[in-house]
Amino acid sequence: MIQEGGDDAEFRALMDKITRDSGFQCSSYKDKCLRRRIAVRIRARGASGCAEYAGMLDNDPREYERLIRSLTVNVTKFFRNWETYSAIDQKVVPALMEKGEREIRVWSAGCSSGEEPYSIGILMHKHSSANGGGGLESVSIVGTDIDTDCLGEAERAVYAESALGDTPADLRDQYFPQIAGLRTMLPEVRRLVTFEARDLLHFQPPFENAHLIVCRNVIIYLERAAQEALFAHFHQTLTPGGFLVLGKVETLLGDARGLFSPVNARERIFRKV
Ligand SMILES: C[S@@+](CC[C@H](N)C(=O)[O-])C[C@H]1O[C@@H](n2cnc3c(N)ncnc32)[C@H](O)[C@@H]1O
């Protein structure tokens, strides 16, 4: 049954086709996730299986967009898992901002519609304000994602109230002006963050010598070999002592365990050794 992938040869042929046509590297993603998500699209289109669905992709570019969107999983929110952001607030932001570096480079890898890099921007702005202002001119936060629709939303920076479900009330009131029932991002934070389309699996960082890489709830969808390759890539991209933050259910694997030391293991905050 196609629910979990259907005929294996047809499924493989569909994966190859998707990678060939769109550049989306199916082989790096966990098979089970791909099968589940493709099955949803096949059902939604009433196709009999992978082969018929492949034909639909050829005839309908919008279905291709829907499929890639569903394969990449864009769920996010501001301050997702507040405890993690609280630990970033206490351990990471002061370490970065009190260092007196000329530039503080932050990379949110797999940033979806921008909630993650803006959350980091808010913490940096808050730290600066609590310390007499200043320091923000050296902050550069880049959010990257494979999904250009999401990046468009990130640049617009207009959010539904539901995106703020994990946001403490004081931060919500201070940083998210309300316009017509929606929330926008305070311009002082917005200008700290830029966005770029990148496929993480092409291993091109938006800059060298990053001080902080936040890559949360992305590697969980990847096969182990791709996860390990990404950890090595992050290690190479970080400046010595630079921080890496993963998602709550993600952790370092294989050789990567020797490349980073835990800062707060529970919140998945590590430092390049
Ligand atoms: C579940 S969201 C996580 C968003 C945010 N990091 C968070 O934790 O709330 C996963 C994001 O990773 C992006 N993504 C998946 N594969 C990617 C790839 N190969 N390159 C870049 N971004 C990717 C998806 O488009 C999606 O926006």
Ligand as a Chemical Component Dictionary entry (heavy atoms), coordinates in Angstrom:
data_LIG
# 
_chem_comp.id                   LIG 
_chem_comp.type                 NON-POLYMER 
_chem_comp.pdbx_formal_charge   0 
_chem_comp.three_letter_code    LIG 
# 
loop_
_chem_comp_atom.comp_id 
_chem_comp_atom.atom_id 
_chem_comp_atom.alt_atom_id 
_chem_comp_atom.type_symbol 
_chem_comp_atom.charge 
_chem_comp_atom.model_Cartn_x 
_chem_comp_atom.model_Cartn_y 
_chem_comp_atom.model_Cartn_z 
_chem_comp_atom.pdbx_ordinal 
LIG C1  C1  C 0  10.269 21.969 10.883 1  
LIG S1  S1  S 1  10.944 23.411 10.144 2  
LIG C2  C2  C 0  11.953 24.021 11.464 3  
LIG C3  C3  C 0  11.946 25.537 11.524 4  
LIG C4  C4  C 0  12.745 26.113 12.703 5  
LIG N1  N1  N 0  14.125 25.780 12.589 6  
LIG C5  C5  C 0  12.178 25.631 14.016 7  
LIG O1  O1  O 0  12.793 24.798 14.689 8  
LIG O2  O2  O -1 11.096 26.070 14.390 9  
LIG C6  C6  C 0  12.169 22.684 9.033  10 
LIG C7  C7  C 0  12.692 23.677 7.997  11 
LIG O3  O3  O 0  13.835 23.130 7.377  12 
LIG C8  C8  C 0  13.790 23.433 6.007  13 
LIG N2  N2  N 0  14.601 22.482 5.253  14 
LIG C9  C9  C 0  14.386 21.156 5.075  15 
LIG N3  N3  N 0  15.355 20.630 4.285  16 
LIG C10 C10 C 0  16.190 21.654 3.977  17 
LIG C11 C11 C 0  17.369 21.753 3.205  18 
LIG N4  N4  N 0  17.871 20.684 2.577  19 
LIG N5  N5  N 0  17.962 22.957 3.100  20 
LIG C12 C12 C 0  17.456 24.045 3.724  21 
LIG N6  N6  N 0  16.346 24.029 4.464  22 
LIG C13 C13 C 0  15.716 22.836 4.591  23 
LIG C14 C14 C 0  12.319 23.345 5.661  24 
LIG O4  O4  O 0  11.997 24.043 4.466  25 
LIG C15 C15 C 0  11.681 23.948 6.901  26 
LIG O5  O5  O 0  11.443 25.320 6.757  27 
# 
loop_
_chem_comp_bond.comp_id 
_chem_comp_bond.atom_id_1 
_chem_comp_bond.atom_id_2 
_chem_comp_bond.value_order 
_chem_comp_bond.pdbx_ordinal 
LIG C1  S1  SING 1  
LIG S1  C2  SING 2  
LIG S1  C6  SING 3  
LIG C2  C3  SING 4  
LIG C3  C4  SING 5  
LIG C4  N1  SING 6  
LIG C4  C5  SING 7  
LIG C5  O1  DOUB 8  
LIG C5  O2  SING 9  
LIG C6  C7  SING 10 
LIG C7  O3  SING 11 
LIG C7  C15 SING 12 
LIG O3  C8  SING 13 
LIG C8  N2  SING 14 
LIG C8  C14 SING 15 
LIG N2  C9  SING 16 
LIG N2  C13 SING 17 
LIG C9  N3  DOUB 18 
LIG N3  C10 SING 19 
LIG C10 C11 SING 20 
LIG C10 C13 DOUB 21 
LIG C11 N4  SING 22 
LIG C11 N5  DOUB 23 
LIG N5  C12 SING 24 
LIG C12 N6  DOUB 25 
LIG N6  C13 SING 26 
LIG C14 O4  SING 27 
LIG C14 C15 SING 28 
LIG C15 O5  SING 29 
# 
